[in-house]
Amino acid sequence: MRSFRRFVHLVLRDRPRLKEYSLRNIDMLRFFPSTAPGPSAEPPSTNNLPPPAISFSPPGLTRGVGGMDFMLFGGDKVLATDQTGTSLLYDPISNNIRSMPTFNTSKCRSISLTIGDSDLYAMNTIPSWPCTPVPTGHDHNLEALLPQQEGFLCRPLPLTPCQFEEFDPGHGIIRSYTVAGGGSSIWITKEGMGTYSFNTSSELWSRIGDWALPFTGRGEYLPEHKLWFGLTSGSHEARDTMNLLYADDVNAQPADTTNHLCAVDVEAQPGPAVRATWEHVVPPKDLGWSPVDSHLVYLGSARFCVSRIFESTKAPHQFMVFTGLEVERYGGDDEENGGLHMVKHRSEVYVLPSSMIYWVI
């Protein structure tokens, strides 16, 4: 079982003119008190964001030139990379910055997965098309950052395949991803093109189905529950409802399951099956908040942090709600004799700048 991760990182580009990126550490220890919280009708109080722990600036600072991307590396560390591929590793525990190998290609709104303790795989969500008359692959700039005896080696990896009847530049955006096969494969769902698998040993791609992974963004495997967990996407609402096999109260499931926590058997046949969904972080209606986006961060020990951005018609106009969640099993020790139960822990609300780009990692 993975040890508990202390920090969730919020990166904001809240000074766009100077292209400065500020990183704030949200301490998760206070979100999980020793005793389960009782129900409360009062909404969480609104707080200002904690001060930045560190700030980053890319080389280009004028005329809109320059950009950075951020990804989780290992447990709590953050890898920051700019448009030249230059990378730095920030460790919030030791408050240390380490120089890392340069990526061969720049990363933009990338996805990343750490397999094992230190094998990092990163690729862009939006593909670029190879300059060939009949494209046979998508270039997502997949690269592996692998440990060596003296540091790390950064190595480019093969293009992802693409299968389509007609050329469509909108196809191929990575909508969801996870690690499967006991850690040996990376699975990605590409818009309009099904799901593909990358074998980290053979470094070969294969298409495994025309179905989509039933969550949005990253799915996380929890060995203690033998299921994957993620946030549901709206297109899978009907399927989610049909497959609520282990929910603690089927009748209590919300009608709209978009971006709610779900438990999934990714390797089920003939395709992934959602086993449970749970509603979370629903602000009082009289606040007039509208949901914008959601992120799920796994903390280890079957605990999660869900962050949700809301917009309001009244000032301040943007909020981010962080909530600690925990998944427990009850009524038995295995998935055949027991169910799953979600425990909501502490929530905190932060006011966000009105104009910003953000990462939650």
N, C-alpha and C positions, 0 to 999 in steps of 0.2 A: 504494500500500500504506500502510495506516495506521501511524503511528509507534508505537513500543512504549509502552504505558501503564505507568506506574511503580507506582501504588498500587491495591490492592483495599481497599474500605472496609467495615468491620464496625461496624454500629451496634447497640448493645444498650440496651434499657430495663431496666437491672439494678438500678434503685432505684425500683420501682413506686410506693411510697408518695409519693415526691416528684415522680414523673413526669419524671425526668431521663433524657435520652438521651445516651449517650456514644458518640463516634465514634473508632474506632481505625484507623490506616492500616497495612495489611500491605504492606511493601515487596517488590515482585515481583522486583527486580533479583537478589536472592540465590537465587531459585528457578531461575534459568537460568544455570548456570555456563558458562564458555567451552568446556569439554569435556563431552561427554555422560556422565552418571553410569553407573557399572557396576551390575550387578544386586547386590542385597543382601538377605539373608534376615532381617536385623535390622529390627524396626519403628522408625519415627522416634521420637526422644525426645519426651517430653511437656513442653510449655512453658507458662508463664503468659502471659496475654494482654499485649501491649504496653500501656503507659499510654495513656489517652485523649488524642487530639490536641486535641479540643474537645468541649464538651458543650452540649446544647440543652435548653431548657425551654419548654413551651407556656404560654399565658396562664393557663389554668385549672389550679390545682395542688391543689384540695381536692375531697373527696367524689367522686373518680373522674372529675372533669370535666377534659377536656383530652386531646389526643392529637396525634401528629405523624406525618408520612410523609416518606420520603426517596427520592430518585431521582437517577440519574446524569445529568449535564448536560454534553454534550461529552465531552472526553477523561477528565480526572481529577476534575472538579468535582462537588460534591454539592449538590443543591437540597433544602433542608429547608422544609417547609410545615406549619402547624398547622391546628387545626379552624376557624379564622377565614379561612383562605386566605392569610394572611400568609406571605411566602416570603423566605428568605435563601439566598444562593449562597456556598458555602465552597470556596475554592481551596487545596488542600493544598500546592501548589508555592510559591505566594507567601505562604501563611498569611494570606489576606485574606478578609474577609466583606463581601459586597455586598448591599444591599437590592434586592429584585426586585418586580415588579408583583404585586398580590394576585390569587390565583385567584378566579374568580366563585363556585365551589363548593368545598367541602372535599374533600380527597383521602384515601382510606383504602386501604392495601394496593394502591396503584395500580401500573400498568405505565407505562413511559415509553420513548420512542424519540427520539433526536436524529438528525434527517435533515439531511445537509450538516454544516456546522460548528456551527450555533447555532439550528436550528428544533426546538423541543422540543414533542412531543405527549404528553399524559398523560391517562389515564383510569382509573377504578376497575375492579377486576376483577369485583366483584359489582354487578349492575345494580339500579336501582330502577325500579319499574313506574310509568309515567305514570297519573295518576288519570283514566282514561277507561273507559267500559264495555267497549270492545274494544281492548285495547292494540295499537298498531301500531309501537311502537319501544321500545327499552331506553335508559334514561338512564344511561350510564356516566360522565357528567360529563366528556366529552371536551373538552379545551381545548388550544389551541396557544399557546405562548410564543414570539413571533416578534420578531426584532431590527428595530428602527427606527433612524432617524437619530439619535435621542436616547434611547437605552435600548432597552427591550423593551415589547411590547404583548401583553396576555393576552386571548384571544378564545375564547368558547364556540363549539362546533361541533355539527353535527346529531346527533340520536339515532341509535343503531345500529338497523337493522331487526330484526324478530323474526318468524319464521314457525313456527307450531305448530298442531297439530290441537286440542289442549286446553290450557287455561291450566295452567302448571306453574311455580310460583315458583322451582323449582330449576334451570330452564333459563336459559341465558344467561350463566353464569359464564365468564369468559375463562380458558381453560386454556392456550393457547399463542398466540404472536404473533411477527411478524417484519416486515421491510421487503422488498418485492419490486418487480418492474417497474423495475429500475434506480434505485430510490430514490423512485419516484413513488407507491407505494401501501403502505398499512399493512394487513397481513392478520392477522385474529384468528379463532381457533376458539372458538365458544361452546358450552358444554355442552348436548348434545342438539339442537343447531340448525345444525350445519355451520360453514362458514368464510365470512367476509365480508371485503370489501376496501373500504378508504377511500382515495379518490383525493385526494392532497394539493393538487392543482391545482384540480380542479372542486369539491372539498369535498363529494363525493357518495359514499354507501354503495351497495354492490351485493353480492348473494350470489353466490359463485363456485363453491360445491359443497356437497354433503351430507357430504363427507369431513372428517376432522380432520387438522390438521398433525401429522406423526408425531414430535413431540417435546413435552416439557412445558416451560412457561415460554417464555423467549425463544430464538429462533433467530437466528443471526448469519451473514450472507453474507460469504464470503471470495472476492474476485474472483480471487485467484491460483489457487484450485482450482475456481472456478465452481460452488460448492456451498454449501449452508447447513449450519451445524453447531449442534447442540443436544444436550439430554439426552433419551434415549428415555423413553417412558412405557410402563407395563406392558401396556396394551391393544394395543400395536403389536408385541408380541414376535414373533408368528408372521410378520407381514409383514416385520419386520426380517430374520429368518432367511432368507426367500425372496429378499431383494434384496441380499444381500452380494456385490456385483459387484466391488468394488475393495478388499476387506479383504486385508491382507497374509497372513493365514492363516485360511481359513474354518473349518478344523477346530479352531482354537483359540478360537472364539467361545464365550462363556459361555452356559449354558442360560437364565439369567435376565438379560435385557438391560435391566431397569428402571434408569433413571437412569444409563445409560452413554453415553459420547460417541458421537454418530452423525453421519454425513455424509448429507445429503438433497438430492435434486433437487426443490425445492419446485415448480418450474414445469413438471415433467414432465406428460405426458398419458397417461391421463385424469385422473391425480391424482398427488400427491407420491410419490416413491419413495425409500426408504432405500438408499443405496449401500454403506454400511459401518457397523459398530459396533465399539467397543473397550471392553474391561473396564478398570477403573481403580480405584485406592484400595480394595483389599480387605485389611482387617486380618487378622492371624493369628486362626484360629478359637479358639485357647486364651485369647484376651483376653475372649471372651464379649460382644463389642460387637454391637449391633443397629442397622442403619441407620435413620435417621429422616427425613432430608431432604437434598436436593442442590441446588447452585446452580452455574451456569456463567457465568463472566465472561470476555469476550473482551478480550485485551490488545493486539491488533495483531500484525502480522508472523506470522500463523498460529499464535499462541501463546494458550493459555488458562490460566485458573486454575479448578480445580474444587474447591469446598468441600463437604464432606459432614459432617453431624452424626450422631453415634452416641451411643447410650445404653448404659450398663453397669450390671450388677447390683451392682457393687462401687463404692465411693466412690473417686474422684469419679465422678459418674454421667453427665455429659455431656461430650462431646469434639467439637471441630471439626477436621477434617483438611483442610489446604490443600495442593494438589498442582499443580505446573506441568506442563502438557502442551504438546506441539508436534506439528503435523500436517505431514508432509513427503510429497512425491511421489517415487516411485522407478520405475525402468524406463522412463522416458519423460517428456516435458514436457507431455503433454496427457492428458485423462481417457480417451481411447480406447486409448492405448498404454502408459499407466503406471498404477500403483496408488497407494494412500495408505497411509502408515505413521505410527503414533502413537509419539512418543518421550515417555517419562515422565521428568520431571526431579525436582527436589527436592520432598520433602513435609515438612510441619511439623504437629505436633499441639498444639492448645491446649485447656486445661481451661476449660469454660464454667460460668457461674453456674447453679445448679440451677433458678432461676426467672427467666425473662427472655423478652422479645420481641426479635427480631433482624431485621436487613436485611443482605444481602451484595450490595454494589453496586460 
